[in-house]
């Protein structure tokens, strides 16, 4: 190692270590802990615009299966999204359901796979995620807004990086928004089946109103001012080139 670089790097490592220790101490004070794993299956679809009016009919057929699975406890929630900010060769719509076991995910998938409802889709792909940090309010929602942010850790990030960020920054902020009624649900997801790059995680929340999007963003800005060291640590761990956002119009229900 270059002798002139060594003190700089050691200083940076010391700063990050100090910051992460402060974050961990703060997390212990708030007693945010990982929960039992919640799994979510997402089926992404790309439809030509001419077929968009037919998507709701297809969703109705799928929802018949999902309603039964929700009633018998196989799943804890399900929904459908319409992408509001379109990109070339990405999804226009999706369907999803969540369960407290991989078995619950697969049992529903087996039933839905036998229904030929999405014949007009031009592209299709699936993902399965797992979350240890999540919460929701029971009930149905229609015309809500789902905001999803994708992040990727740097290779130098600590193994406990996600736990530290979740416990100190993300969960306390989103729990306040949930308690205030600004959001209906949140989760921090990582791939359960690794069809995405290692080190990727997703922060998702659902708000019933357009104003809720602004309220959450304002809370994030206030958090940045209140916890500058934690925000610095976040920046040190995250590869900015892997960051993406998605905004959907959403219908769904949680048990």
C-alpha positions in Angstrom: 0.0 0.0 0.0 1.2 3.5 -0.8 2.5 5.0 2.5 0.8 8.3 1.8 -2.5 6.6 1.3 -2.3 4.4 4.3 -3.1 7.1 6.9 -6.0 8.4 4.8 -7.5 5.0 4.5 -7.0 4.1 8.2 -8.7 7.4 9.1 -11.6 6.6 6.9 -11.9 3.1 8.3 -11.8 4.6 11.8 -14.5 7.1 11.1 -16.8 4.4 9.6 -16.1 2.1 12.6 -16.9 4.9 15.0 -20.1 5.8 13.1 -21.3 2.2 12.9 -20.7 1.8 16.6 -22.8 4.9 17.3 -25.5 3.5 15.0 -25.5 0.2 16.7 -25.8 1.8 20.1 -28.7 3.9 18.9 -30.4 0.8 17.4 -30.1 -0.9 20.8 -31.8 2.0 22.5 -34.8 1.9 20.0 -34.9 -1.9 20.3 -35.4 -2.5 16.6 -34.8 -6.2 15.9 -35.2 -8.5 12.9 -38.5 -10.2 12.6 -39.3 -13.7 11.3 -38.7 -13.9 7.6 -41.5 -12.6 5.3 -41.3 -13.8 1.7 -42.7 -11.9 -1.3 -43.2 -13.1 -4.8 -43.4 -10.5 -7.6 -44.5 -11.3 -11.2 -43.5 -8.5 -13.5 -45.3 -8.1 -16.8 -44.7 -5.9 -19.8 -48.0 -5.2 -21.8 -48.5 -3.2 -24.9 -50.5 -0.1 -24.2 -53.4 -1.4 -26.2 -53.8 -4.3 -23.6 -53.7 -2.2 -20.5 -57.5 -2.1 -20.2 -57.6 -5.9 -20.1 -55.1 -6.2 -17.2 -57.8 -5.6 -14.6 -59.7 -8.6 -15.9 -56.6 -10.8 -15.7 -56.0 -9.6 -12.1 -59.6 -10.5 -11.1 -58.9 -14.2 -12.1 -55.7 -14.2 -10.1 -57.3 -12.5 -7.1 -59.9 -15.3 -6.8 -57.0 -17.6 -5.9 -55.3 -15.1 -3.7 -58.5 -14.3 -1.7 -58.7 -18.0 -0.8 -55.1 -18.1 0.2 -55.4 -15.0 2.3 -58.5 -16.4 4.1 -56.9 -19.7 5.0 -53.7 -18.0 6.2 -51.4 -19.3 3.4 -50.5 -15.7 2.6 -50.6 -12.4 4.6 -51.1 -10.0 1.7 -51.3 -9.5 -2.0 -51.7 -6.8 -4.6 -51.2 -5.5 -8.1 -49.2 -2.5 -9.3 -49.1 -0.2 -12.4 -45.8 1.4 -13.1 -46.2 5.2 -13.3 -42.6 6.1 -14.5 -41.9 3.9 -17.5 -38.5 2.9 -18.8 -37.6 1.0 -22.0 -37.9 -2.7 -21.7 -39.1 -2.7 -18.1 -42.4 -3.8 -16.6 -45.7 -1.9 -17.0 -47.5 -4.0 -14.4 -46.9 -6.5 -11.7 -48.7 -8.9 -9.3 -47.4 -9.9 -5.9 -48.2 -11.8 -2.7 -46.4 -12.2 0.6 -46.3 -15.1 3.0 -44.5 -16.1 6.2 -42.9 -19.1 4.5 -41.5 -20.1 1.2 -44.0 -22.9 1.1 -46.8 -20.4 1.2 -45.3 -18.5 -1.8 -44.9 -21.7 -3.8 -48.3 -23.2 -3.0 -50.0 -20.1 -4.4 -47.7 -20.0 -7.4 -48.6 -23.6 -8.3 -52.3 -22.6 -8.3 -51.8 -19.4 -10.3 -49.5 -21.0 -12.8 -52.3 -23.2 -14.0 -54.4 -20.2 -15.0 -53.8 -18.8 -18.4 -54.6 -15.1 -17.7 -51.6 -13.1 -19.0 -51.5 -14.2 -22.7 -51.2 -10.6 -24.0 -47.9 -9.9 -22.1 -44.9 -9.4 -24.3 -42.3 -10.0 -21.5 -42.5 -11.6 -18.1 -40.0 -12.3 -15.3 -40.3 -13.2 -11.6 -38.5 -12.4 -8.3 -38.8 -13.8 -4.8 -37.6 -11.6 -1.9 -37.2 -12.0 1.8 -37.6 -9.3 4.5 -36.7 -9.3 8.2 -37.8 -5.7 8.7 -41.4 -4.9 7.8 -44.8 -3.8 9.2 -48.3 -3.1 7.9 -51.8 -2.0 8.8 -54.5 -4.5 8.1 -57.1 -3.8 5.5 -57.4 -3.2 1.8 -56.3 -0.3 -0.3 -57.0 1.0 -3.8 -55.3 3.6 -5.8 -52.4 3.9 -3.3 -48.8 4.6 -4.2 -45.9 2.3 -3.8 -42.4 3.8 -3.7 -39.4 1.4 -4.1 -35.8 2.3 -3.8 -33.0 -0.1 -4.9 -29.6 0.1 -3.3 -26.4 -1.9 -3.7 -23.7 -2.3 -1.0 -20.1 -1.6 -1.8 -17.8 -4.7 -1.6 -16.2 -3.0 1.4 -19.4 -2.7 3.3 -19.6 -4.6 6.7 -21.5 -7.8 6.8 -23.9 -6.2 9.4 -24.5 -3.2 7.2 -28.1 -3.9 6.4 -29.0 -4.5 10.0 -27.3 -1.3 11.1 -29.0 0.8 8.5 -32.4 -0.8 9.1 -32.2 -0.6 12.9 -30.9 2.9 13.2 -32.2 4.8 10.1 -34.8 3.1 8.0 -37.1 1.3 10.4 -37.4 4.1 13.0 -38.3 6.6 10.2 -40.9 4.4 8.6 -42.4 3.2 11.9 -43.2 6.8 12.7 -44.8 7.3 9.3 -46.8 4.1 9.8 -48.0 5.2 13.2 -49.0 8.6 11.8 -51.1 6.9 9.0 -48.8 8.4 6.3 -48.0 4.9 5.0 -49.8 1.6 5.1 -46.9 -0.8 4.8 -43.1 -0.9 4.6 -40.5 -3.6 4.1 -36.8 -3.9 3.5 -36.2 -6.7 1.0 -33.2 -8.7 -0.2 -33.3 -11.5 -2.8 -34.4 -14.9 -1.5 -33.7 -16.4 -4.9 -30.7 -14.6 -6.3 -31.9 -13.5 -9.7 -30.5 -10.0 -8.8 -26.9 -8.9 -8.0 -25.5 -9.9 -4.6 -25.5 -7.1 -2.1 -28.7 -5.5 -3.4 -31.5 -4.5 -1.1 -34.9 -2.7 -1.6 -36.7 -0.2 0.6 -40.5 -0.2 -0.1 -43.4 1.7 1.3 -47.0 2.2 0.4 -48.8 5.4 1.0 -52.6 5.9 0.4 -52.3 9.5 -0.9 -50.0 11.5 -3.2 -49.2 13.8 -0.3 -47.8 10.9 1.6 -44.9 10.7 -0.9 -43.9 14.3 0.0 -44.3 13.6 3.8 -42.0 10.7 3.7 -39.4 12.6 1.6 -39.6 15.4 4.1 -39.0 13.0 7.0 -36.0 11.7 5.1 -34.5 15.2 4.8 -35.1 15.8 8.5 -33.4 12.5 9.3 -30.4 13.6 7.3 -30.1 16.8 9.4 -30.6 15.0 12.7 -28.2 12.1 12.1 -25.4 13.3 9.9 -22.9 10.6 11.0 -25.4 7.9 10.2 -26.0 9.4 6.8 -22.3 9.6 6.2 -22.0 5.9 7.1 -24.9 5.1 4.7 -23.0 6.9 1.9 -19.8 5.1 2.7 -21.5 1.7 2.4 -23.7 2.2 -0.7 -22.6 2.1 -4.3 -24.5 5.0 -5.9 -24.4 3.6 -9.3 -26.7 0.8 -8.2 -29.5 3.1 -7.0 -32.8 3.1 -8.8 -36.4 4.2 -7.8 -39.8 3.0 -8.9 -43.2 4.5 -8.4 -46.4 2.5 -8.8 -50.1 2.9 -8.5 -51.3 0.0 -6.3 -54.3 -2.0 -5.2 -54.0 -4.6 -2.5 -54.8 -6.0 0.9 -53.0 -7.1 4.1 -54.4 -9.5 6.6 
